[in-house]
Amino acid sequence: MTTDITPTNSNESSIYLQDSAFEMAQRQARSLAASTLVPQEYRGEEGMGNCIVALDIAKRMNISPLTVMQNLIIVHNRPSWSSAWIIAQIQGCGRYENLNYELTGEGDKMKCYCTAKRISDGKNIKGSTVSIEMAKAEGWFRNSKWRTMPEQMLKYRAATFFGRQYIPDLLLGVQTSEEVVDITPLDVTTVEVAPSPAKQQAPTKNPKNVTEKKDDFDF
């Protein structure tokens, strides 16, 4: 008989629902905030609140708080999972095996979807299809990663779709870092163009302004 060790939040209550649990979380958060092993967003007094949130998520998912902190990325001030984390959850949750990416087509016709075998009944499960056409229609191409590494981005998004469809309880509704970047309006900065040395002696009355779009993101 196989024992199901799938993380679940069905029997875990939030630390915010009990005073004793919240007080314990505060003590735990202090020790975590003092560690240099946690990401910068969780360190020191300013990171205490983030530590408590991470502890709450860890309790509900029945996993290590450090695991949550290492995989919960802050993008544009919003918490998000890395796509690698979602892929690891699909592969390690004990519900599916043989996760695979079906990639077809070229250029704008390139598309991808995930498949996996459901262990409970042996059925092959297919996730939603993601395509370059979809990415362009949804405006995701403003993120330069879609232009420089389209295959990888398709795989990330296909895995995300699969995870949202078939293990939503393990993701807690948190978006991926790629999703947050793709849906967040671009930062627009107005920069005044300095005149060239040859023209500095005859400045114009109405200097030109240009708008630069910042669309490069690192994951």
VEXDREN-2710 file (C-alpha; in Angstrom, 1 decimal):
% VEXDREN-2710
k/r/px/py/pz
1/MET/0.0/0.0/0.0
2/THR/1.4/3.4/-1.0
3/THR/1.3/6.2/1.5
4/ASP/0.3/9.6/0.1
5/ILE/2.8/12.2/1.3
6/THR/1.3/15.0/-0.9
7/PRO/1.6/18.4/0.9
8/THR/-1.9/19.6/1.6
9/ASN/-3.5/22.6/3.2
10/SER/-6.8/20.9/4.0
11/ASN/-6.0/20.2/7.6
12/GLU/-3.8/23.2/8.3
13/SER/-5.2/26.4/9.8
14/SER/-3.7/29.8/9.3
15/ILE/-1.4/31.2/12.0
16/TYR/-3.5/34.3/11.9
17/LEU/-6.6/32.5/13.3
18/GLN/-5.1/31.7/16.7
19/ASP/-3.3/34.1/19.1
20/SER/-1.0/31.3/20.4
21/ALA/0.0/30.3/16.8
22/PHE/0.6/33.9/15.9
23/GLU/2.8/34.5/18.9
24/MET/4.8/31.4/18.1
25/ALA/5.2/32.6/14.5
26/GLN/6.5/35.9/15.7
27/ARG/9.3/34.2/17.6
28/GLN/10.1/32.0/14.7
29/ALA/10.1/35.0/12.4
30/ARG/12.7/36.7/14.5
31/SER/15.1/33.8/14.2
32/LEU/14.6/33.6/10.4
33/ALA/14.9/37.4/9.9
34/ALA/18.3/37.2/11.7
35/SER/19.6/34.6/9.3
36/THR/21.9/35.4/6.4
37/LEU/20.6/32.3/4.6
38/VAL/17.2/33.7/3.8
39/PRO/16.6/36.1/0.9
40/GLN/17.1/39.8/1.5
41/GLU/13.3/40.5/1.6
42/TYR/13.1/38.5/4.8
43/ARG/16.0/39.9/6.7
44/GLY/16.0/42.3/9.7
45/GLU/13.1/44.2/11.3
46/GLU/11.7/45.2/7.9
47/GLY/11.6/41.6/6.8
48/MET/9.7/40.4/9.9
49/GLY/6.3/40.8/8.3
50/ASN/7.4/38.9/5.2
51/CYS/8.8/36.1/7.4
52/ILE/5.4/35.7/9.2
53/VAL/3.6/35.5/5.8
54/ALA/6.1/32.9/4.7
55/LEU/5.5/30.9/7.9
56/ASP/1.8/31.0/7.3
57/ILE/2.1/29.7/3.8
58/ALA/4.6/27.0/4.9
59/LYS/2.1/25.9/7.6
60/ARG/-0.8/25.7/5.2
61/MET/1.4/23.7/2.7
62/ASN/3.1/21.6/5.3
63/ILE/6.6/22.4/4.0
64/SER/9.7/24.1/5.3
65/PRO/9.5/27.9/5.7
66/LEU/13.0/28.2/4.2
67/THR/11.6/26.4/1.1
68/VAL/8.9/29.0/0.8
69/MET/11.3/31.9/1.2
70/GLN/13.7/30.5/-1.5
71/ASN/10.9/30.1/-4.0
72/LEU/8.5/32.9/-3.3
73/ILE/9.9/35.7/-5.4
74/ILE/9.0/39.4/-5.0
75/VAL/8.3/40.9/-8.5
76/HIS/7.0/44.5/-8.7
77/ASN/6.2/44.3/-4.9
78/ARG/4.0/41.2/-5.5
79/PRO/4.8/37.7/-4.2
80/SER/5.1/35.1/-6.9
81/TRP/6.3/31.5/-7.3
82/SER/9.1/30.7/-9.7
83/SER/8.1/28.5/-12.6
84/ALA/10.7/26.0/-11.5
85/TRP/8.9/25.7/-8.2
86/ILE/5.6/24.9/-9.9
87/ILE/7.3/22.2/-12.0
88/ALA/8.9/20.7/-8.9
89/GLN/5.4/20.7/-7.2
90/ILE/3.9/18.8/-10.1
91/GLN/6.7/16.3/-10.2
92/GLY/7.0/15.9/-6.4
93/CYS/3.4/16.0/-5.2
94/GLY/2.9/12.3/-5.7
95/ARG/-0.2/12.7/-7.9
96/TYR/1.5/12.7/-11.3
97/GLU/4.5/11.2/-13.0
98/ASN/6.2/11.4/-16.4
99/LEU/5.6/15.2/-16.8
100/ASN/6.4/16.0/-20.4
101/TYR/6.3/19.0/-22.7
102/GLU/4.7/18.7/-26.2
103/LEU/6.3/21.4/-28.3
104/THR/5.2/21.8/-32.0
105/GLY/5.4/24.4/-34.8
106/GLU/7.8/27.2/-35.5
107/GLY/7.7/31.0/-35.3
108/ASP/4.3/32.4/-34.4
109/LYS/2.8/28.9/-34.9
110/MET/4.9/27.5/-32.1
111/LYS/2.8/26.0/-29.3
112/CYS/3.3/23.9/-26.2
113/TYR/1.3/21.9/-23.6
114/CYS/2.1/19.6/-20.8
115/THR/1.1/16.0/-20.3
116/ALA/1.5/13.7/-17.3
117/LYS/0.2/10.4/-16.1
118/ARG/-2.2/10.6/-13.1
119/ILE/-1.0/8.0/-10.6
120/SER/-4.5/7.4/-9.0
121/ASP/-6.0/5.9/-12.2
122/GLY/-3.2/5.8/-14.7
123/LYS/-4.9/8.3/-17.0
124/ASN/-2.9/10.6/-19.2
125/ILE/-3.7/14.2/-18.4
126/LYS/-3.2/17.1/-20.8
127/GLY/-2.8/20.7/-19.8
128/SER/-3.9/23.8/-21.7
129/THR/-2.0/24.8/-24.9
130/VAL/0.1/27.9/-24.9
131/SER/1.2/29.5/-28.2
132/ILE/3.3/32.3/-29.5
133/GLU/0.2/33.8/-31.1
134/MET/-1.5/33.7/-27.6
135/ALA/1.5/35.4/-26.0
136/LYS/1.4/38.2/-28.6
137/ALA/-2.4/38.6/-28.3
138/GLU/-2.1/38.8/-24.5
139/GLY/0.7/41.4/-24.6
140/TRP/3.2/39.0/-23.0
141/PHE/5.8/39.9/-25.7
142/ARG/6.5/43.3/-24.0
143/ASN/8.6/41.1/-21.7
144/SER/11.8/40.6/-23.8
145/LYS/12.3/37.1/-22.5
146/TRP/9.5/36.0/-24.9
147/ARG/11.6/37.3/-27.8
148/THR/14.9/35.9/-26.7
149/MET/13.9/32.5/-25.3
150/PRO/10.4/31.7/-26.7
151/GLU/10.6/27.9/-26.2
152/GLN/11.6/28.2/-22.6
153/MET/8.8/30.7/-21.9
154/LEU/6.3/28.5/-23.6
155/LYS/7.3/25.6/-21.4
156/TYR/7.2/27.7/-18.2
157/ARG/3.7/28.9/-19.1
158/ALA/2.5/25.5/-20.1
159/ALA/3.6/24.1/-16.8
160/THR/1.9/26.9/-15.0
161/PHE/-1.3/26.2/-16.7
162/PHE/-1.1/22.5/-15.9
163/GLY/-0.4/23.4/-12.3
164/ARG/-3.3/25.7/-12.0
165/GLN/-5.6/23.1/-13.5
166/TYR/-4.5/20.1/-11.6
167/ILE/-2.8/21.1/-8.3
168/PRO/-4.4/24.5/-7.5
169/ASP/-4.5/23.6/-3.8
170/LEU/-0.7/23.5/-3.7
171/LEU/-0.2/26.9/-5.4
172/LEU/-2.6/28.8/-3.1
173/GLY/-3.6/31.1/-5.9
174/VAL/-0.1/32.7/-6.1
175/GLN/1.0/33.7/-9.6
176/THR/4.4/32.9/-11.1
177/SER/7.1/35.5/-11.5
178/GLU/6.7/35.3/-15.3
179/GLU/3.0/36.0/-15.0
180/VAL/3.5/39.0/-12.8
181/VAL/6.0/40.4/-15.2
182/ASP/3.8/39.8/-18.2
183/ILE/0.7/41.5/-16.8
184/THR/2.4/44.4/-15.0
185/PRO/2.4/47.7/-17.0
186/LEU/5.8/48.7/-18.2
187/ASP/7.8/51.3/-16.3
188/VAL/7.9/54.5/-18.5
189/THR/10.5/57.0/-17.8
190/THR/10.7/60.4/-19.5
191/VAL/14.3/61.3/-20.2
192/GLU/15.5/64.7/-21.6
193/VAL/17.9/64.3/-24.4
194/ALA/21.1/66.4/-23.9
195/PRO/22.2/68.4/-26.9
196/SER/25.3/67.3/-28.7
197/PRO/28.5/69.4/-28.1
198/ALA/28.1/71.0/-31.5
199/LYS/24.7/72.4/-30.6
200/GLN/25.2/73.3/-27.0
201/GLN/25.8/77.0/-27.9
202/ALA/22.4/77.3/-29.7
203/PRO/19.9/75.6/-27.4
204/THR/16.4/75.2/-28.7
205/LYS/13.4/76.8/-26.9
206/ASN/11.6/73.5/-26.7
207/PRO/13.9/70.7/-25.9
208/LYS/12.7/67.3/-27.1
209/ASN/11.7/64.6/-24.7
210/VAL/11.7/61.0/-25.5
211/THR/10.1/58.1/-23.7
212/GLU/12.1/55.0/-23.0
213/LYS/10.4/51.7/-22.3
214/LYS/12.1/49.3/-19.9
215/ASP/11.1/45.8/-20.8
216/ASP/14.0/43.7/-19.7
217/PHE/13.4/41.5/-16.7
218/ASP/15.6/39.0/-14.9
219/PHE/14.1/35.9/-13.3
END
